[in-house]
Amino acid sequence: MNDLLNLPAGFLCALIGPPGSGKSTFAARYPDSWRVCLDVYRRLATDSEADQSATPVAAEIQNLLLDARLSRNLNVLVDSTNVFPHVRAGLLARARYWQRPAVAVLFDVPLPTVEAQNAGRDRVVPPHIVREHHQLLPDTDQLHREGFAAAHLISKLLATSGALRRGTRR
């Protein structure tokens, strides 16, 4: 990812998009150790990624890992929807605390595509949640105003010749 987005070491990269938009597929192209994901921590706590009652515990685990990695100047990909401004504000606060750059990759995928991809997943998120999260997507200007040093559109990254092939999983 460093080569793809030209980022310094120790960055926090928030993947922002509704369920089914391709965030986890994108994150899977990079080392597993970079990825923090609420779904994974909910599953570890309850045996179900969908158990929203485990979100507070999952967020605590995520925050511990964010601090552990950022304090060591290690790269972090935050693979969650991150569509709510208060969630992004918390990520930005952690990056600022550790004096690390924060960037965003906005999954500006058309709603029909997201709905089709969601329908084909092992764990289908209710369609009304997908639509709600899609409507909450910020634009890159908003992300810059919030404090992200850079905001990249996945549509532009996908259009870049070979861009996703460069970030091979290690």
N, C-alpha and C positions, 0 to 999 in steps of 0.2 A: 504494500500500500504506500509506503514512503515514496517509491519511484512514481507511482500513479498520480498521487496528489501532491508530490513535492513537499513533504512535511518534515519538520525536524524530529529528532528522537524525542520520546516522551510525550507525544500528543494524546489528547482525548478526542476521539471521533464519535460523534453521536449519529447513529443511523436513525432517520426520522421518516416514518411512513406507517400506513395502516397494515393490519395483518394481511398477509398474502401479497405484499408488494415486492418481495424479493430481498429483504434485509438479511435474513439468515443465509440465503444463497450467496449473497455478496460477501458476508462475513466469513463464510466457509472457505473462501479463497486465500485466507490469511491464517497465520499460526493460531491454533486453538487457544494458546495462552493469552492472546490479545483480547479475546472475546469475553465480555460479561453479558449475561442474559437473564432477565427475570424469569422467563419460562423455565429455564434449566433449574433455577433455584427453587421455584415453586414445585417442580417435579421432585427435586431432592427432599423437600420438606414434607410433601403430601402424596407422592406417587402420581401427581396429576399436574400437568402444565396449566390446565384450565381452572384449577382451584384458586379463584381470586382471593379467597380468605387468607391465603398464604402470601399475598403480595407484601404486607408489611415486613415479614421475616425475610422474604426474597430481597426486598430493598435494603435491608440491613446487611445482608450478605454481599450484595452488589457494592454497597458503599465501603465495606471493609476491603474488598478486592480493589476497588478504585483507588482508595488511599494507599494500599500496599504497592500497587503498580506505579501510580503517579509519584509517590515518594521516592521511588527508585529510578525515575526517569524512563519508565517502560511504556510502550505504546498500549493504548486501550481502545477497543471498539465496543461501543455500548449498543448492543443488539436488542433493542426493545422498541416499542412504537414511538416513544418520546414525542408524542403529538401535543401533550399538554405543556403550556408555557412554564408552569411551576416545576415540572419535572426537568425541563431544560435548564431552568434557573439553578436548580440544585446541582446539575452536572457542571455548569459554568462556574458556580461557586467553588466546587472542589478543584477544578482546573486552576482557578485563580489562586486558591490557597496554596497549591503546590507549585505555582508559577509555571504552569504548563500551557501550551497552546491548545485551544479548543476549536475544532472544525466540525462541520456538519455535512452529511450526505443526505440530501432530501430526495426521497423516492417519489418523484412526480409522475407516477404511473397512472394512466387513465383508469377511472373507476371500473369500467367493464372488464379490463384486464385483471385488475386486483380481485374483483369478484370471481372471475373464472379461476384464477390461481388459488384463491382461498377454497373454492369448491373442490379443487383437486388435491388438497392437503390431507394428511392423515388426521389432523385435528382441525376440523372446520370451525371457524369462529362465526357466531351468528351474523347473518348478513347485515342486520341493522347496526351492529357494532362496527363492522367494516365501513359502512357508509358514513357513520358518525365520525370515525377516525379520519376518513378521507376528507370530510368537510373541515376538519380541524387543522389540516396541513397549513403550515405557515408558508410564506414565500421567502426567497433568499434575502430580500431587503429586511424583512422582519427578523430573520436570524442574525443578520449583521447588527441590527439595532439592539438585539438581546445581548450581544457580546461575542458571538462566534467570529473568529479571525477570518474564516473562509467558510463559504457555503457552496457546495457543489451539487448540481442536479444530476441524478442518476441517468436521466435521458441523455445528457451531454456526455457523461462518462461512457455510456453504452455506444454512443455514436463515434467515439474516438476509436480509431482503428486499432484493434488488438488490446485496448486498455485493460479489459478484465483478464486477458490471458497473461499479462505481465505479473499479476499478483497470484502466484501459485501457492498452493497450500504447502506448508512445511511440517 
